[in-house]
């Protein structure tokens, strides 16, 4: 980004843009930490609440599935909004919709309504989509050589809230008893406050908007793009096949992670594991997902994003083998398996997301990113829905074994991206 670039009536130097980039990353770090608390605090109890309301273990995974589905649709719609209005408007909208979803989840528990719970889960997905879009926002003003580091820094910030969130299930249950609402709705009550806080952080501090500034700095005209957002994304993937391979790897890694993770609390509860132990396991899983992402990002920048994507597939494979061998209840296999499930997801997601951020054309950047997250979310929603069916019919170990097919496709994505880049080079 060397040299001055015009923006409005002023010229911004490379130093000016670098300063805005640092402020953008700091703001996104705070928003991610707060927002992640809101969205993850209910992870350990969502399937249990759905089971209690529906009266069926085979329907227990529906809450998480609808949340993932909501995240997929919201990712596409929020990125369309960002294309026109910038990152700030899209992120704030996502956090506010998630706040409303958490409130609906509380009302669903009080009323015993599965329909209201699933509606709330869909809206909760908007906050997941906003958190996902924030990782891309960190790369708008970053140089190509440092996009992995910028993206992974924001992903890492999720650790703060995401690890704290599941561990707040105990205090949240106490709050629920004090409020006179069902115990399993307490996490959603606390989560609504956190998501509202994230919306305030982004709305007040994310100025100037990084996407709009990046367009101005690059001289991209502010005009209504031709065609549909999906059409522009497909065109970009055809012209740059590395994008398609990155989306394949990211979507399958996310699907494998969601499918196994969403049924893990039930598998542990069947062995009479306490709620606090289940929360601890989920926290360890989330730690693997986010805590090491800066190291993963630096590794991706230095050794190549496709190679890190393949390494993610290897970690996911090991995690599935451990989960398949984990007995019901609390065991070292489930602790280590879910940690590696999160770490493998981190490798795959950081590497694939950075590939998408690097190779998506600026004039269609949000279209490509929104379509990628839509595909990722729909794939994971399908996996989450099938997970309950598989566990109900055969069991949790069989679910882990079936998920190996998805991990194989993650490896295909990494190898395909590497071959494509070599041919293009």
N, C-alpha and C positions, 0 to 999 in steps of 0.2 A: 504494500500500500504506500509506496514511496511517492513523494511529491504532493503538492496541494491539489485538492479537488473541490469543485464548486458544489455548494449546497445552499440553496436559497440565495441570499445576497452576500454570503460570506464564503471564504475559502477555508477548508479544513485541511490541515497538514496531516502527515502520517502520525505525528505525535499527538495531535488532537484526537484522531480516530482511535489511537491506542488508549488514550485516556478514557474515552467513552466506552471502549471495550472492557477496560478494567472495572468501571462503574457498573456496566451491564452485568458482568459476571458476579460481582459482589451482590447486586440486587437479586439476581436469580438464585444465588446460593441461599440467601435468607428466605426467599419465598419457597424454595424447595424444602428447606428444613421444616418450615412451619406447615406447609401444605402436606408434606409426607406424613406428618403426625396425624393429620386429619383423615387421610385416606387409608392408612395402614392400621390404625387403632382398632378398626372393626374386622380385620382380616381373620383373626383367630376365632371370632365369634359369629361371623356371617353365616357359615354353613350350619352352625348349631342353631342359630335363630331360625333359619329357613326350615330346618328339620322340625323344630318345636312347633312352628306355625302350621306347616303342611302335614305334620304327623307321619312323614315318610322319609326314610334315609335316602331313597333313590332320587328324591327331589332336593336333597340338601345342597347339592352343588349349583342349583339354579341361581341363587343370589349372586354368587361370584361370576357365574356365566353371564348373567344379564349385565353385571357391572362391566365385564370385559367387552360385551357387545356394545354397551353404551359408550365405552371408551373408543371403540372402533369408529362408530358413527360420529361421535363428537370430534374425534381427531380430524376427520375429513371436513366437517362443517366449520370447526374452529380455524383450521388452516385456510379455508376459503375466506373466512372473515379476516384473518390476518393478511391475506393477499391484498385486500382492499383497504383495511384500516390499520394494519400494523400489528406487531406482536403484543403490545400492551392491551389493546382492546380484546383480542382473542383470549389471552391468559386470564384477564379479570373475569370475562364471561364464563370461562370454564370453572374457575374457583367458586363463583356465585351459584352456578348450577349444581355443583357438588354440595354446597352448603344446604341447598334446598333438598337434595337427595338424602342427606343425613337426617334431616328433620323428618322426612317421610318414613325413613327406616324406623325411627322412634315411634311414630304414629302407628306404623304397621304392627310393631310389637304390642302396643297398647290395645289396638283393635283386633289383633289376631288375623290380619288380612295379608294373605300371600300376594295378592294383586298389588296392594300398596307397597309391599316390600320390594317387589320386582320393579315397580315404577321408580322407587327411590334408588334402587341399585343402578338402573339405567342412568339416572342423573348423577349419581356418584361417579360413574365412569367419565363424566366430563372433567372432573378434577384429575383423574388419571391421565386423560388426554392432555390437559394443560401442563401437567408435570412433564409429560413426554415431549411436548412442543418446546418447553423451556430449554431442553438440551440442545435443540436445534438453534434456538435464539442465541445461545452462547457462541455459535459459530458464525453468525452473520457478518461480524467485523473481524474475525480471526483470520490470520494468514493460513494458507493450505497446510504448511508444515506444522502448524500448532493447533489445528482444528480438533485433533483427538484429545489434546490436553484440555482445551477449553470445554469441549463437550463433557469429558469425563469429570471435570471439576464440579460441574453442576449436578451430574449424576451422583457424585460422591456426597454432595450436600444432603441428598435424600437420606443418607445414613443417620443423620442426627435425629430427624423426626421419625424415620421408619423403624429404627431400633427402639426408640422410646415408646412409639405408639403401641405395639403389642404388649409391652410391659405395663402399660397403663390400664390393661383390662381389669386388674384387681381393683384399683381405686375407682375405675369407672363403674364397676359393679356396685361398689359401696355407694357411689353417687346415685346410681339408679334406685337402690333401696331407699335412700334418703328422699328421693323425689317421688317415690311410690310408683315407679314404672318398672317393667320387666328388667331383670338383671342384665340380660344379654343386649339390651338397647342402650345401656350406659355408654359404651364406647362410641356409638354414633352421636350421642348428645355432645360429648366432648369433641368429637371430630368436627362437628358443624362450626364450633367456635374457632378451631384451628384453620379451617378452610376459609372462613371469613377473614381471618387475619392475613392469610396469604394474598387474598384479593386486594386488601388495603396496601400491603407492601408493594405489590406490582403497580397498582394504580397510582400511587404517590411517587415512587422512586424510579420506575423504568422510563426515564426521560433523558435524552431523546430516544425515540424508538429505534432499536438497532437495525431492524429490517428496512425501514424507510430510509434511514441514514445510509445503509449499505447501497441501496439502489441509487440514491442521490450521488454518492461518492463514485459509483461506477458509471454514472451517466445514463442509467436505465430510465427511459421516459415514463412518466406517470400517466399511463393510458390504460383503458380497459382491455385486457388481453383477449385475443380471439379464441373461439371455441370454448369447450367445457374444461373444468379443472381436471377431470379424469382423463379427457382426451389429451391434454397437455402433458400429463404425467406419463401416459402410455407412449406418447411420441418421444419423450425424453428417454424412456427405458429402451425403446427400439434403437434410438440413435446412440445410446451409451449403455450397452448390455450389462456393464458392471453393476448398474443400478438394479437390474432385475435379479441378478445373483445375490446382491446384498439384501434385497427384500426377502428372497427365499430363505436365506440363512437366519435373518432376524425373526421372521414370522414363525418358522419351525422351532427355533430356540424358545420363543415366548410361549408357543403352544405346549411344548413339552414341560416347561416350567409350571405353567398355570394348571395343566391337567393333573400333575402329580401333587403340587402344593395344595390345591383346593381340597383334596381328599385326605391329606395327611392328618388334620385335626381329628377327623372321624376315626381313622385307623388307630390313632393314639388313644382316643376315648374308649374304643372297644376294649382296650387293655387296661382301662380304669386309670389312665393318666389324668392328673389334676389339671385344672384350667391354667394355673400358673406355669406348669411345666409345658403345656402346649404353647402358651405365649412365649416361653423362653426359646422353644424350638423354632417358632416362626421368627423370632427376633434374630436368631443365629442365621436363619435362611436369608433374611433381609440384609444382615451384615455382609454375607457373601455377595449379595446382589450389588451393593453400593459402596461398601467401605474401601475396597481396593481399586475402585474405578480409576483414580488418578494414575496409579501404576499401570493399569491396563491401557489407559489412554497414551501414556508415554511409550509403552511397549508397541502399541499400534503405530505411533508416529515414527518410531525408529526401525522396527523390523518389518513393517508392512501390515496393513489392515487385513488382507485376506489370510495371512498366516495366523493372526490372532483369532480370526473367525474359526479356523480349523481347530485351533487349540481349545476353543470354547466347546466344540463338539466332543472332543476327547474328555474334557471335564464332565460334561453332561452325561456321557456314557458311563463313567465311573460312578456318578451319583445315582443313576438309575439301577445299576447293579446292587449298590448298597441298599437302596430303598426296597428293592425286590426281596432282599434277604432280611429286612427288618421285621421282627415280631410285633404283634400288637402291643400298645402301651409305649412306655419309654425305653429306649435302647440306644446304644452308641451308634448303631447303624442308621437310625433315623436322624440323630443329631448330625452326624458327619455327612450323611447322604443329602439332607436338605441344605446344609451349608455349601456343599459342592454344587448342588443344583443351582443355588443362587450365584456362585462364583462362575460357573460355566455360562449362565445367562449373561453375566456382566461382560465376560470376554466376547461373546457373540454379539451382544447388543451394542456395546461401545464400538467394536470394529465395524459392524454393518452400518450403524448410524453415521459414523464418520465417513465411510465410503459414500453414502447417500448425500451427506452435506457437502462433500468435496466435489462430486461429479454432477449434482443437479444444477442445471442452468439457472442463473440468478433470476431471470424473468419468470421462471416456472418453479422456483425453489419451494415455496409453500405448497404448491400443487403436488409435487413429487413427494414431499414429506408427509402431507396429509394422506395421500393415497397409500404410501408405505405403511403408515400407522393403521390405516383402515384395514389393509390386508392382514397385518400383524394381529390386530384385534379380532377380526372375524375368524381367523385360523385358531386363535386361542379360545374364543368363545365356543367354537365347535369342539375343541379338545376338552374344555371344561364340562360341556354338556355330556359328551360321551364318557367322561371320567366316572360320573355317577352311575351310568348304566353298566360300565365295565366292572366297577367295584361291586355293584349290587348283584351282578350275574356271576362273577368269578372271584373277585377279590382285589385287594390293593397290590399285592406282588405282581399279579397279571397286568395291572394297569402300568406299572413301571416297565415291564417287559415290552408291552405294546408300544410304549413311547420311544423305544429305541429306533423305530422307523423314522420318527421325526428328527432324531439326532443325526441319522445318516444323511438326511436332506440338508441339515446345517453344514455338514462337511462338504456336500456337493456345492452349496452356495459359496463356501470359501475357496474351494479348488477352482470353481468356474470363474469367480472374480479374479483370481490370480492369473488364470490362463487368458482371460479377456484383456487384462491390463498389459500382459506381455505382448499380445498380438497388436494392441494399439500402440505400444511403445516402439 
